[in-house]
Amino acid sequence: MSLLEVKNLKKVYKTRFGGQEVEALKDVNFTVESGEYVAIMGESGSGKTTLLNILAALDKATAGKVILQNMDLSGISDKAVATFRRDNLGFVFQEFNLLDTFTLEDNIYLPLVLAGNSYKTMKGKLDPIADKLGITSLLKKYPYEVSGGQKQRAAVARALITDPKIILADEPTGALDSKSSDELLKLFGEVNEMGQTILMVTHSAKAASCAGRVLFIKDGEVYHQIYRGDTTNELFYQKITETLTVLTRGGNIA
């Protein structure tokens, strides 16, 4: 059975004035297998951010279902949703979302503190992750004392420390320079090879080319998808850019 199932997902918003309806998602269907690395692409306004918010249990669908390992997100009460996110989802955001008054170590520990874990348990979980991400020497520093790439590594550590079923990444390279972006994408690849499932929303064809599959969203629906297979990053990047060109021009993909 798939780790994540999205079935007939629809989201309709009402405008603030006039009560007009805007259909952000029409009929979205796809699955994600455990251990997959999937990128979602689409133009601004295509619905990909709305989709990510629903997957993150930050918004509710108008119709359809999102099922994560047999759990129907629509059945989670408002009181239980924060616990559900903490126990099942890891998040990596474009703007890092680190607290400047906390050290990197304390930022990473935060979801475990909220879950009531002991310091010994938290340290036992953090040490191997920090070593893997190369941030052990930075843990006592504050976010304003480190680079953007180092902040993002801390954000990845925070996402991983709860052993999430899936990591949801929202434009994770968007605030990084090219060197830091390359390092983060390499890191994501290594994390995925360890078995971590990743679902990433991105505008970057380069970032998407590091995934194993790319879903293209257009006008609130899954327009097309392509698989990497044995293709190199360079050839996969070319296939992605060609698909984006067709998507933008409104043509048909063979």
C-alpha positions in Angstrom: 0.0 0.0 0.0 1.2 3.5 -0.8 2.5 5.7 2.0 0.5 8.7 0.8 -2.7 8.7 -1.2 -4.4 11.8 -2.6 -7.8 11.0 -4.0 -10.1 13.4 -6.0 -8.8 16.3 -4.0 -10.7 19.6 -4.5 -10.3 23.0 -2.8 -12.6 25.9 -3.4 -12.1 29.3 -1.8 -14.6 32.1 -1.6 -13.3 35.6 -2.3 -13.5 38.1 0.6 -15.8 40.4 -1.3 -18.7 39.3 -3.5 -18.6 35.7 -2.4 -17.2 34.5 -5.7 -15.7 31.0 -5.7 -12.1 30.3 -6.8 -11.3 26.6 -7.6 -7.7 26.2 -6.5 -7.7 22.4 -6.8 -10.0 20.6 -9.2 -9.5 16.9 -9.1 -6.0 15.9 -7.9 -5.0 12.3 -7.7 -1.6 10.7 -7.1 0.2 8.4 -4.7 3.6 8.4 -3.1 5.4 5.2 -2.1 7.5 4.8 1.0 11.1 5.9 0.2 10.2 8.0 -2.9 11.6 11.5 -3.6 8.9 13.4 -5.5 9.0 17.0 -6.7 5.9 19.1 -7.5 6.2 21.8 -10.1 3.8 24.4 -11.7 3.4 28.0 -12.5 2.4 30.5 -9.8 -1.3 30.1 -9.2 -1.4 26.4 -10.4 -2.4 25.1 -7.0 0.8 23.5 -5.8 1.0 25.7 -2.6 -2.6 24.9 -1.8 -1.9 21.3 -2.3 1.1 21.4 0.1 -0.9 23.2 2.7 -3.5 20.5 2.7 -0.9 17.7 2.8 0.6 19.5 5.8 -2.8 19.6 7.5 -2.6 23.4 7.5 -5.7 23.7 5.4 -8.7 21.4 4.7 -9.9 20.2 1.4 -13.4 21.0 0.1 -13.7 17.4 -1.2 -11.6 14.3 -1.6 -9.2 12.6 0.7 -5.6 12.7 1.8 -4.5 9.4 3.4 -1.1 9.1 5.1 -0.3 5.5 6.0 -4.0 4.6 6.5 -4.8 7.9 8.4 -7.4 10.1 6.8 -6.3 13.7 7.4 -9.9 14.9 7.2 -10.7 12.8 10.3 -8.2 14.5 12.5 -9.7 16.9 15.0 -8.5 20.5 15.3 -7.2 19.6 18.8 -5.1 16.7 17.5 -3.8 18.2 14.3 -0.6 19.8 15.9 0.3 16.5 17.5 -0.3 14.7 14.2 2.0 17.1 12.3 4.7 16.7 15.0 4.6 12.9 15.0 4.2 12.3 11.3 5.5 15.2 9.2 8.8 16.9 8.8 9.0 20.4 7.3 11.7 22.3 5.5 10.8 25.8 4.5 12.3 28.4 2.1 12.8 30.9 5.0 14.1 28.3 7.5 11.6 29.2 10.2 14.3 29.1 12.9 13.9 31.1 16.2 16.6 33.7 16.5 16.5 33.6 20.3 17.2 29.8 20.3 20.5 28.2 19.4 20.5 25.8 16.5 20.5 23.0 18.9 17.4 24.3 20.7 15.7 24.9 17.4 16.3 21.3 16.4 15.2 20.0 19.8 11.9 22.0 19.7 9.5 19.4 18.3 10.9 16.8 20.8 10.6 19.2 23.7 6.9 19.7 22.7 6.5 15.9 22.7 7.9 15.7 26.2 11.2 13.9 25.4 14.0 13.8 27.9 17.3 15.6 27.2 19.1 12.3 27.0 16.7 11.0 24.4 16.9 14.2 22.4 20.7 14.3 22.5 20.8 10.6 21.4 18.7 11.4 18.4 20.5 14.7 17.5 24.1 13.5 17.7 24.1 11.2 14.6 21.9 13.6 12.6 24.2 16.6 13.3 27.2 14.5 12.4 25.6 13.4 9.2 24.7 17.0 8.3 28.0 18.4 9.3 26.6 20.9 11.9 27.9 19.4 15.2 30.3 22.4 15.7 27.5 24.9 15.0 24.9 23.6 17.5 25.6 26.3 20.2 25.5 29.1 17.7 22.4 31.2 17.0 20.7 31.5 13.5 22.1 35.0 13.0 25.6 33.7 13.5 25.6 31.2 10.6 25.1 31.2 6.8 21.9 30.5 5.0 23.1 27.0 4.0 24.0 26.2 7.6 20.5 27.4 8.7 18.9 25.2 6.1 21.0 22.2 7.4 19.7 22.9 10.9 16.1 23.1 9.5 16.7 19.7 7.8 17.9 18.3 11.1 14.8 19.6 12.9 12.7 17.9 10.2 14.5 14.6 10.6 14.7 14.4 14.4 11.1 13.2 14.8 11.6 10.3 12.4 8.8 11.6 10.2 6.9 9.4 7.8 7.4 12.1 5.1 9.3 15.4 4.7 7.4 18.2 3.1 9.8 20.8 1.6 8.5 24.1 0.3 11.0 25.8 -2.1 13.9 24.6 0.1 16.6 26.1 -2.1 14.7 29.4 -2.7 16.7 31.5 -0.2 20.1 29.9 -0.9 23.0 30.8 -3.2 24.0 28.3 -5.8 26.7 26.6 -3.7 24.4 26.2 -0.7 21.6 24.9 -3.0 23.9 22.3 -4.5 24.9 21.2 -1.0 21.3 21.0 0.2 20.2 19.0 -2.8 23.0 16.6 -2.3 22.0 16.2 1.3 18.4 15.6 0.3 19.6 12.8 -2.0 21.6 11.2 0.8 18.7 11.4 3.2 16.4 9.8 0.6 18.9 7.0 0.0 18.6 6.3 3.7 14.9 5.6 3.1 13.4 9.0 4.0 10.3 9.9 1.9 10.5 13.4 0.5 7.8 15.5 -1.2 9.2 18.9 -2.5 7.4 21.8 -4.0 9.9 23.8 -6.2 10.1 26.3 -9.1 13.7 25.1 -9.8 14.2 22.6 -12.5 17.6 21.9 -11.1 16.2 21.0 -7.7 13.4 18.9 -9.3 16.0 17.0 -11.4 17.4 15.6 -8.2 14.1 13.8 -7.4 13.0 10.5 -8.7 9.7 11.7 -10.0 8.2 15.1 -10.9 4.5 15.9 -10.9 3.4 18.9 -12.9 0.4 20.8 -11.6 -1.6 23.0 -14.0 -5.0 24.7 -13.3 -5.5 22.8 -10.2 -4.9 19.3 -11.6 -2.0 16.9 -12.2 -1.1 17.7 -15.8 1.7 15.3 -16.3 4.4 13.3 -14.5 7.8 12.0 -15.4 10.1 9.5 -13.8 13.9 9.6 -13.6 14.5 5.9 -14.0 18.2 5.4 -14.8 18.5 8.9 -16.3 21.3 11.3 -15.2 20.5 14.6 -13.4 21.5 16.4 -16.6 19.1 14.5 -18.9 16.3 14.5 -16.4 16.8 18.3 -16.1 16.4 18.5 -19.9 13.2 16.5 -19.8 11.8 18.7 -17.0 12.6 22.0 -18.8 11.0 20.6 -22.0 7.9 19.7 -20.1 7.7 23.1 -18.4 8.0 24.8 -21.8 5.0 22.8 -23.2 3.1 23.4 -20.0 3.7 27.2 -20.2 2.7 27.3 -23.9 -0.4 25.2 -23.4 0.5 22.4 -25.8 0.1 18.7 -25.5 2.8 16.3 -24.2 3.3 13.1 -26.2 
